[in-house]
């Protein structure tokens, strides 16, 4: 049990460091004037890709008697990205 606690602590630390690095990079880009608009159509595309992948993983793992929660994060991300893309469809970048 001690090994799992140390692994989870390490993963939490790595996640926090990556988040801090991302915040620093985004603030630097914003100050430099390079921050662009969000492409909400990309969120829709990622949602369409993640949603069925996560659902298929949940079904396969359910029938293989493995924990189906392995596909749940992909399914949830797909659903969230799909909703974000559809709610903001009026802000999709126009391709010319």
N, C-alpha and C positions, 0 to 999 in steps of 0.2 A: 504494500500500500504506500510505502514511503516513496517508491519509484514513481508511482503515478502522480503523487503530489508534486514532486520535483519537476516532472515533465510538464504538468499543467502550469506550474509557476513559471517555467521557462517560456512556454507558449504565450502566457499572459504578458510577460516582459517583452517578448519579441513583438507582440501585437501593439503594445503601448509605444514602443520605439518606432515602429513603422508608421503609426498614426501621427506621432510627433514630427517625424521626418516629412510626412505628407503635408502637414499644416505649414511647416517652414517653407517648403517648396511652393505651395500655393500662395502664401503671402508674398514671397519674393516675386513670383510671376505677376501678381496683382499690382505690386508697386512698380514693376517695370512696364506695365501697360500691355502685357502679353496675354492676359486672361481673356479668353474668348467666351462666346456664348455657349450655353449648353445645347448639345444636339439631342433633343428628346426622341428623335426617330431612332437613334442608336439604342436608347433604353427599350423601345418597343421591340427591336430586333433581338436584343439580348433576352428579353422576356419570352419571346417566341421560341428561342433556343433553349433556355433553361427550364421552362415549365414542363414540356414533355419529357425532357431528359430526367428531371427529378422525379416525375410521376412514374416513368418506366423503371427507374432504379428502385423506387418504393415497391412497385409490383413484383419485380424480380426478386428482391430481397425478402419480400413477404412469402413468396412461394418457395424460396430456398431456405426458409425458416431461420433467416438472419434478421437482425434488428432493422426494421424498415426506416428507422430514423436517419439512416445514412443518406438517403435521397431527399429527406425532408428539407434541409437547407437550400438545395438547388431548386426545389419546387417553390419554396417561400420566396427566394430571390427572383425567380421567374415571374411569380405573381406580382410582386412589388414592382419590378421593372416594367411589366406589362401595364399596370395601372398608371405608373408615372408617365409612360409614353403615350397612353391614350388620353389621359387628363390634359396633357400639354400638347395635343396634336396641332393646335393653332400656332404653336411656336416652332414647329419643325422647320429646319433649314431648307430653303428652296434650292433645288439643284437646277442649274441652268445649262 
